[in-house]
Amino acid sequence: MMNAIETDPESMKARPLDFVFLLRPAVMVPLWLFLVHGARLASRPESIWSPTLLPTLRTTLALVSMSAMLGGAYILNQIADIETDRLNDKLFLLPRGIISVRAARFELAVVWVIALLAALALPVRFAAVLAASLLLSLTYSNRPVRAKTRAPLDLFWNAIGFGALGAAAGWTAAGATLGAHALPAVSYALAVAGITASTTIPDSEGDRATGLLTTVSKLGERATSLLALILLCVALVVGVIAREPVAALGSLLSLPALIRAHASGRRRDRTRGNQIAVAVFALLVSIWSPYLLVLLVAVVAASRLYYRTRFGISYPGPGTP
């Protein structure tokens, strides 16, 4: 695939926005969803149905810290996978030499310092969640664990990292203890696991071809699709028991599109079902925390503009996060 950047040497020079998108902000959305919702529940437990229009200082610091931590982990993963990404023509910035590995390592150090400094202003319990999230992020993509290539660790890591620890970061930043929120955390983790299982199905052929022992490559597309539906159904039940509206409603409203994808087996229905599931959870969290919707719209709009003007391609699309 050829585009403008491959024919214009001037475009090979790094630009400030390149360093922003090296952090892969669009892939941080699941973390933001559950962190924001967890922080709102912990800071306003007495008014669960009333919205929080603006983030507190603690929520803002937690978002900065966790996003910087995750962004650094994404940089480390791209450095490790630079040759694979070059062969697959994806992520572009390191494989095409737009940003050097040395510059990427410097940015990695900077964002992890930012993550630590922001965490210092938050309760000690938040630092423990940050450390656990960092451990999961590093072992997800990097050897010797490389959980993303091993079933069922690929689902488990995503479920715990984005669902449970994402919400725990919000709770602890607001000063709450983890024990009171254990059951909601289980419902979030189950929902994330279900959606993650569904999103891996389009990658089944590539996973098998490269020998990756992911959930979909071991179970097959049909069984993985059924597993995704089961996990969302269980998340729905646990959400109802926990009186957790986002987990319960999000799972319920996501099921029809994923059931259709399971019934038809078409890639188009699967892609649409995955997009609907993510959008449902995003919109539900935004009902209680409207500022999150502003953040998500800004990230999507900026990503579309960036990839169109920088690489001449649509976002989301081949090679983009």
Summary of the structure (lengths in Angstrom):
residues: 321
radius of gyration: 19.3
end to end distance: 17.0
largest distance: 58.9
contacts: 1117
relative contact order: 0.13
helix: 77%
strand: 1%
